[in-house]
Amino acid sequence: MAEQQLIEIAKGLMADADIFILDEPTAALNGPEVDTLGELIQSLKAAGKLIFYISHRLEEIFRFSETVSVLKDGRLVGTFETSELTQDKPISLIVGRPLGQLFPPRNPQPSHHGCALEVSELAPSDTEHAVSFRINRGEILGFAGLQGQGQREIIRAVAGVGSHVRGRVKKRTPDDALQSVDLSIVAVARSGIGFIPEDRKSEGLYLSLSVEQNVALGMLRQLAMWRRARVKVSAIDDLLLRMRVRANDQGQPVSSLSGGNQQKVMLGRWLASGVDVLLIEEPTRGVDVGAKSEIYALLREFANSGGGVLIVSSELTEILGLCDRILVVRDGEITAELDGVGTSEEEIMRYALAGSTAEARKEL
């Protein structure tokens, strides 16, 4: 996705224009690629060009802009000089509380709730290293590291999306036993494991269908038992209300929703299906701060009810604020296991950049 994003940006910047509108230009870019874009933006500004930079990443807003306009639910709530703002100000305007309260409280000692999913000697295709880890009930586990280091391949292998995968995955059954799961996407879903991919438009949603139809895909068993359409509409309405999906009605095309609402529709589909393990790539990519807060609350609510969550995120702030436990991945190998409380970005990056766990510990 990063290469596609860079090509789109290059096409736009080649235009002989005086005004440029960049809408979430870095959604799929890593640090060095964002730096390259920053250099291009500075050159455009030096040439007297006007740039509208639309982003949910506050650090980029502060880095690239001189003036900031904050919108909430499509309405302008304030315009400020960037130099006069703190990072807390836009967040409090959108969410109604400061940055420190963006993430819900963690579940104390989730490992005491037992194992939800056990992964043993898993090796995605064309990878040298095999990984083993477990997701505990009541826990949000995070994969961290530099982009392209194998996190995505691991989570997709567990989800049954990869091919030629070696290793074993066992999932907790209702009677608290661990049962092997075939690593095919159908078998994984039937076992009660939900997968939310990072590219919701091409892999996660049926854009030609309505909000109702997308959500109903996760409720097929229940819908088969409901004879009356009124009951079906009411059940979906209740779910959309609980998920805080902002849509005019159930029949609205899902393609017309904002990124945050599309993400909540995907999450709601799996929650409606009754899964007890969620695997999520980039849970809030391209999502505004208000929707981020709501998605974080939904994931924590799911974990608190006994579910297990595994996320892959390129945003370290998200990993540190949301996860109970963090696994750092480098070259397809888990180089560290860290507690979500008390860990810093610097510590994660040491393990992400070091050649081995021993080397990282020397730096620590």
N, C-alpha and C positions, 0 to 999 in steps of 0.2 A: 504493500500500500504506500510506503514512503516514496518509492520511485515514481508511482503514478501521481502522487501529490506534487512532487518536485517538477514533473513535466507540465502539470496544469499551471503551476506558478510561473514557470518559464514562459509558457505560451502567453499568459496574461501580461507579464512584464515586457514582452517584446512588442506589445502594441504601442503605437505612437500616440500616447494619450497624456493629458495633463492631470487627470484624476484616476486614481486606482482604488478599487474596493477589494480588500483581501478578507474573505470570509472564512474563518477558522483555517488559515493557511498551514498551521503547524500541527494539525490534529494527529497526523501519522508520522511526524518527523522526530528524530532524536536530537540530542544536544548539539552536536557539530552541524547538523543540517539546519537547525534553528539559527545557529551563529551565522551560517552562510546567508540565510534569508535576511538576517539583521543587517549584514553588510550591504545587501542589495537595497534594503529600505533606506539606509543612511545615504546611499548614492542618489536615490530618487529624491529624497528630501533636499539634498545639496543642489540638485538640479531644479529645485523650485516646484516639484510635483506635490500635489495634495493626495494624502493617503487616508482612507477610512479603514481602520484595522479592527475587525470584529473577532473577538476571542473570548473564551471562557477561562483562559489561563492568565491569571492576574499578573504573574511575574513578567509576562510578555507585554501586557498593557503598560506596566510601569517602565519597562525597558525601552519601548519603541515610541511611545506617544508623549505629546505635550499637553493635550487636553483629553479628558475622559468624560463620556456621557454614559450614565448607568440606566439601563432599562429593566423593568420588572413587569412581566405579563404583557409585553408590548407597549408599555407606557414609560415615558421618560420620567425618572424620579430625581435626576440631578445632573448637572454638568460642572466639572471641577478642573482646575489646573492640576496636572499630575504631581507637580512638586509640592502641592498642599495636601496630598492624600496619604493616608496610611493604608495598608492592605486590608485592615479591618473595616474601613469605611464602606467600600462597595459591597462587601459581604453582608454587613449589617443592614444596608439599604435593601438588599435583595432577599436575604433570609430572615432578617429580623433579629439576628444575634451575631456576636463577633466570631472571628475565625476559630478561636479556641473551643467554641461550642458547635462547630460544624459537624463533628463526628459524635455519634452516640456513645454512651459509656460501654466499656468492654465487659464481657461476661467473665466473672471471676473463676479461675481454675477450670476452664472448659475440658481439659484432659481427663478430669475426674468423671466425665459423663460417658466415657467409653469410646470405642473406635467406630466411626461412621464409614470410613473407606480406607483400605490398606493396599498400598502399591508396592510390589516387590520386584526388584531387578528389571524394571521397565526400560526398554531401549527402543525409541522410535527408529524408523528406518534410516540407514546411512549415518548412524551415530555410534561413536566409540564407547561412550560411557552408559552404564545402566544406573538408574536411580531407584531408591526405595524411600518411601515416606508414608505417613498416615495422616488422615484428616479426622479429627475428633468431633464427636457430637457437641454441638454448642459452640463450635470454633470457626473463626474466619482465618484461614491460612493464606499467606501471600507469597508469591514467587517474585523476587526482585533481582535486578541485575541490569547490565547494559542490554540494549535491544539486539536481537539476533543471536543470543547466547544459548538458545535452546528451550527457553521457558514455554514458548508458544507450541513447540513440537511436543513437549511433555504433556501439557494439558490437553492437547488435541489427541494424543495417543490414548490418554485415559478416557476421553470422550468417545473413542471409537472412530474418530475421523481419519487418523493416520492409516498407512498401509505397511505391511511387513513389520508389525510391531512385535517385539519379544517381551516376555515378562508376564506377570500375573496381577490382576486387580480383584480384590475381594470386597464385597459390600455387606454391611450389617443387614440382617433380616429382622422381621418383627419379633422373632424369638431370641434375638441377641446373638445369633450365630453369624459367622462370616462365610459368605457364599461366593464362589468364583463367578466372575462376569465375563462373558465372551466380549472381546474387544471389537465389536461391530457397532455402528451408530444406533441400529435398531435395538440390539440386545442391551446396550448401555441405557438407552432411554426407557426401555421396558422394565429395567431393574430399579428404576427410581432415581436416576441421575440425569439432571438437566444440564445442557450446555448452551451458553450464550456467547456467540462469536463476536470478535471485535468489529467486523464489517456487517452491521445490522441490515444494511440495505440490500446487499447481494447474497448474504448467507442466513440472516436471521428472520427477516420479515417477508411476507408476501405482499409486495407493494401494490399490486393490482386489487387486493382485497380490502375490505373494510376493517375498522377497528374490531367490530364484533366478530368477524370471521377469523381474524388473527388470534384473538383471545380464545375463541371457541375450539381451536385446534388442540388446546390443552385440556378441554373439558368434554372430549368426545364420549367417554364412558358415562359421565353424568348426564350429558344431553340425550343419550340414547334411552335413558330411563325417564326423561321428562317428556310427557306427551304434549303438554300445553306450551305453546310458544311464549305465553305470558310468563311462565315460570323461568324459561330460558333467558328471556330479556331481563328479568329481575335479578337473576343470579349473576349475569355479566355486568349489569349496572352496579350491583353491590361490590363486585371485584374492582371495577374501574374507580369507584368511589374510594375504596380502601387504598388503592394504588395511587390515588390523586392524579389520574390521567385526565388531562384537560382536553376534551374533545366536545364538539358541538352536539354530537349524538353518536350512537353506536354505528350508524351507517356511514360515517365520515371515512373517506379513504385514509388508510394508515400513512400513506405517502405524504399527506398534507400536514401531519403532526410535526411538532418540533422534535429535535433530536432527543431531548429528555423524555418526552412523552412516548416516543417510539421505543426508547430503551425500557420504559416502565411497562409497555405492552408486552415486550419479550419476556421480561421478568414475571409479569402477571400470568402469562401463558403457562410457564413452568410451575408457578405456585399453585395455579388452579388444577394442575395435573396431579398434585400430591407428592412430588418428588421430595426426598429428604437429603439429597446432596446436590449442590449447585457448583458448576465449573464455569467461570466467567472470565473472558478476555476483555481487558480495558473497560471496566464496568461503567465509567462515566466519561468516555471519550466524546468530545463534541457536545457536552452537556453543560447547561448553565449552572451557576452556583446553587440556586434554589432547588433545582432538580437533583443535583448531586446530594444535597442534604437529605432529600426525601428517599433517594435510592440507598444511601448509607443506612438510614433508619429502617428501611424494609429488609435489608440484608441482615442487620443486627437482630431485628425481630424474628427473622427466619432462624438464625442461629440460636437465639434464646429459647426458641420452641423445640430445640433438639436437633436442628439441621446442621449439616456440615458444609462449609463454603471454601472453595479454592479460587483465588483470583490471581490473574497475571496483570500487572499494571506497570506502565512506564513512569507513572507519577509517584515519586518516593513519598511525597506528602500524604498521598492517599494510602500507600502501604503502611506508613508509620501511624497514621491516625485511625485506621480501620482494623488492622490485623492483630490478632492475638499472638500469632507466631509467624516468623518470616524465614523463608528458605532462600538463600542467595544462590543463583545459578550462574556458572561460568563455563563456556564450552560444553554445555549439556551435562555438567556435573554439579551436584549440590556441594558448595564449598563452605557453607555455614548454616547453622540453625540459630536464630536469634529470637529473643523475647520481644514482642511488640511494644512493651512498656520499657522505656529507658534506652532504647536503641536510637542512634542518630543516623542521619544521612551519610555522614562521613564514615561511620563504621560499616554501613552497607557497601559503600563504594570501595572501601579497602578490600573487602572480600570479593567484590565484583571484579576488581582489577588485578588482584594477586593471582599468581599461578597456582597456588594451593592454599588450603586452610592453614598450614603451618607458616607459610610466608606471610599471610594476612595477620596471623597472631603476633609475628615478630614486629609488625608495624604498630599493633595495638599495645 
